[in-house]
Amino acid sequence: MIENVRKLILEVKLKGNYLSRGLKPKQAVLISILFSSLFISLQSFAVSQDLKIEKVYFSNDSTEVLKKCIELPQLQQYYPKQTNGTSNALKVMQHGVSFALSTNISHNGKSVLFLSKSQINENNEEAYFYFNEFVITGDKARVDFAFNYNFSNESKMQKVSLELQKISSGWVISQTKIETR
């Protein structure tokens, strides 16, 4: 993202200065300040997002906790199936909380797909996970997410809050709260 902003600024500079476009000096200065401020803001935002993702969402623990969320027994009945009864691939919206695209999780023999918000909307996905909170601190984790589904022209959502504890054999769910909306 930072690189794209740098390219845009360079492209604007290469196409000629603002004065050659018929702008008054004051307007040219204001536009330069605006572009500089925008660049600094975008760069700060991108850096903070990168640090957040590196810190939480690339670890083995995050993969294990995500798998526990997807395998939650209370949600299985809502997962999409084909007409012959075989499972469709589950989808996770990369919005709010994002996971590394290299995250390798499967459910019922199908890889879980990580899609952007626009991909979910453009493809009119019938069912997907949306994570609001995904925090791992030492041997404890807290996860809030929604599983959205629409199979009978009536959209529904399972709102889930989990607390997990890491023990010697891996992560276990210590508290579960599920609401249908």
Secondary structure, 3 states (H helix, E strand, C coil): CHHHHHHHHHHHHHCCCHHHHCCCHHHHHHHHHHHHHHHHHHHHHHHHHHHHHHHHCCCHHHHHHHHHHHCCHHHHHHCCECCCCCECCCEEEECCCCCCCCCCCEECCEECEEEEHHHHHHCCCCEEEEEEEEEEECCEEEEEEEEEECCCCCCEEEEEEEEEEEECCEEEEEEEEEEEC
